[in-house]
Amino acid sequence: MLVTFGGETGDLAYAYVREILHPAILNHSVRVWLLADHLARQQDLHGAEREALAVACLFHDSGTAAPHDGAQRFEVEGADAARAFLADHGWSEDLGRQVWEAVALHTSPGIAERMGTLPRLVRLAVLADFGRTDLIGAEGRNELTEALDRLPRLDIETALADAVVAQALRNPEKAPPSSWPGGLLAAHQANPDRTGGGNPAF
């Protein structure tokens, strides 16, 4: 299917993450962009801000990929990767900071929603892709649903949780107890032999 990402940098961001992300996480990231862009239309987001939103959505789980499996939580590693990507392509420090916040805070309920337009939109779009359909208004819903349906979920809940837990098992500092990765790790450790179904902390 043809999906555009707001401009040349957005398209390059997609080409990059397509090479490094698990297929389920890649499809989820594109769905998050479609959902965030749908929500952004209600706020007349356009131009560089809209393209920055696309980059934030595409990179929001990039910290699960091997090239960005550093010492920090996957959210922070992904945020650092996104900001570096934008800097390499000549983007302003201000937009780079906004994208960093959007990626770093996307698992932080009650914080991302109050940190500005990009963090709020990425957070809401992530929630919408994981079942909060009440966040999407009726206008344009049919077209959005058709676009989302072209991107199979591929058991994203399991794929994403497994990726985060695998990193945390190698380096527990990537999953502080009060964080979302910490909750996933604790649930896995409580029942490491569990088979079938997703991580109960997801």
C-alpha positions in Angstrom: 0.0 0.0 0.0 1.1 3.6 -0.5 1.7 5.5 2.7 3.4 8.9 2.7 5.2 10.3 5.7 5.0 14.1 5.2 8.1 14.7 3.1 11.5 13.5 2.1 12.8 13.1 5.7 9.8 11.2 6.7 10.1 8.9 3.7 13.8 8.4 4.6 12.9 7.6 8.2 10.5 4.9 7.0 13.2 3.4 4.7 15.5 3.3 7.7 13.2 1.7 10.2 12.0 -0.8 7.6 15.5 -2.2 7.6 15.8 -2.6 11.4 12.4 -3.2 13.0 10.6 -6.5 13.5 7.8 -6.7 10.9 5.1 -6.6 13.5 6.7 -3.5 15.1 7.2 -1.9 11.8 3.5 -2.3 10.9 2.5 -1.0 14.3 4.7 2.1 13.8 3.1 2.9 10.5 -0.4 2.3 12.0 0.6 4.7 14.8 1.5 7.3 12.1 -1.8 6.9 10.3 -3.7 7.3 13.6 -1.6 10.2 14.8 -2.0 12.0 11.4 -5.7 11.4 11.6 -5.8 13.0 15.0 -3.5 15.8 13.9 -5.9 17.0 11.2 -8.2 18.2 13.9 -5.4 20.5 15.0 -4.3 21.7 11.6 -0.9 20.3 12.0 1.1 20.7 8.7 4.5 21.2 7.2 7.6 20.5 9.2 5.6 19.7 12.4 3.5 17.1 10.5 6.7 15.5 9.1 8.3 15.5 12.5 5.2 13.7 13.9 5.8 11.0 11.2 9.4 10.6 12.3 8.4 10.3 15.9 5.8 7.7 15.1 8.2 5.7 13.0 11.0 5.8 15.6 8.9 5.4 18.7 9.8 1.7 19.1 13.1 1.8 17.3 14.8 1.3 20.6 13.8 -2.4 20.4 16.0 -2.9 17.3 19.5 -4.2 17.6 21.2 -1.0 16.3 19.7 1.0 19.1 19.9 -1.6 22.0 22.0 0.7 24.2 22.2 1.1 28.0 19.0 3.2 28.4 15.3 2.2 28.3 14.1 1.4 24.8 12.1 4.5 24.8 15.1 6.7 25.5 17.3 4.8 23.0 14.6 5.3 20.3 14.3 9.0 21.2 18.1 9.5 20.9 18.0 7.7 17.6 15.2 9.9 16.2 16.9 13.1 17.3 20.2 12.1 15.8 18.4 11.1 12.6 16.8 14.6 12.3 20.1 16.3 13.2 21.8 14.4 10.4 19.2 15.7 8.0 19.6 19.3 9.1 16.5 19.7 11.2 16.2 22.3 13.9 17.2 21.5 17.5 13.7 22.6 18.6 11.9 20.0 16.4 14.5 17.4 17.4 13.6 18.0 21.0 9.9 17.7 20.4 10.4 14.4 18.6 12.7 13.2 21.4 10.0 14.0 24.0 7.3 12.3 21.9 9.4 9.1 21.6 10.8 9.0 25.1 7.4 9.6 26.8 5.1 7.5 24.7 4.8 4.9 27.5 4.3 7.6 30.2 0.6 8.0 30.9 -0.5 11.4 32.1 2.9 13.0 31.2 3.1 12.6 27.4 -0.4 14.0 27.1 0.7 17.3 28.7 4.1 17.8 27.1 3.0 19.3 23.8 1.4 18.4 20.5 3.8 15.8 19.3 4.1 13.8 22.6 0.3 13.9 23.0 -0.4 12.7 19.5 2.1 9.9 19.6 0.8 8.7 23.0 -2.9 8.9 21.9 -2.1 7.1 18.6 -0.3 4.3 20.4 -3.3 3.9 22.8 -5.6 3.8 19.8 -3.7 1.1 18.1 -3.8 -1.0 21.2 -7.6 -0.7 21.5 -8.7 2.8 22.5 -10.9 3.2 19.5 -12.9 5.8 21.4 -10.1 8.3 20.8 -10.9 8.3 17.0 -13.8 10.5 15.9 -16.3 9.5 13.3 -15.1 11.8 10.6 -12.9 9.9 8.2 -13.0 6.7 10.3 -13.9 4.4 7.4 -11.0 5.5 5.3 -8.7 5.2 8.3 -9.9 1.7 9.2 -9.4 0.6 5.6 -5.8 1.9 5.7 -5.1 0.3 9.1 -6.5 -3.1 7.9 -3.9 -3.2 5.2 -1.2 -3.4 7.8 -1.5 -6.8 9.6 -1.0 -6.7 13.4 1.2 -9.9 13.3 0.7 -10.4 17.0 2.3 -7.1 17.8 1.5 -7.3 21.5 3.6 -10.4 21.9 6.4 -9.3 19.5 6.8 -5.9 21.2 6.7 -7.3 24.8 9.1 -10.1 23.9 11.6 -7.6 22.4 11.5 -5.3 25.4 11.8 -8.3 27.8 14.7 -9.8 25.9 16.7 -6.5 26.2 15.8 -6.3 29.9 17.0 -9.8 30.6 20.3 -8.9 29.1 20.5 -5.6 31.0 17.9 -5.2 33.9 18.8 -1.5 34.1 16.8 -1.0 30.9 13.6 -1.9 32.9 13.4 0.1 36.1 10.6 -1.3 38.4 8.3 1.7 38.0 8.5 1.7 34.2 6.5 0.0 31.5 9.5 -2.2 30.6 9.9 -3.0 34.3 6.3 -4.2 34.5 6.8 -6.4 31.5 10.0 -7.8 32.9 8.4 -8.5 36.3 5.5 -10.3 34.7 7.9 -12.5 32.7 10.0 -13.3 35.8 7.0 -14.2 37.8 6.1 -16.9 35.2 9.0 -17.4 32.8 7.6 -20.7 31.5 4.3 -19.2 30.4 3.3 -20.3 27.0 0.5 -18.9 24.8 -1.0 -15.4 25.1 0.8 -12.1 25.5 2.6 -10.7 28.5 0.0 -10.0 31.2 1.6 -6.7 32.0 1.1 -5.4 28.4 
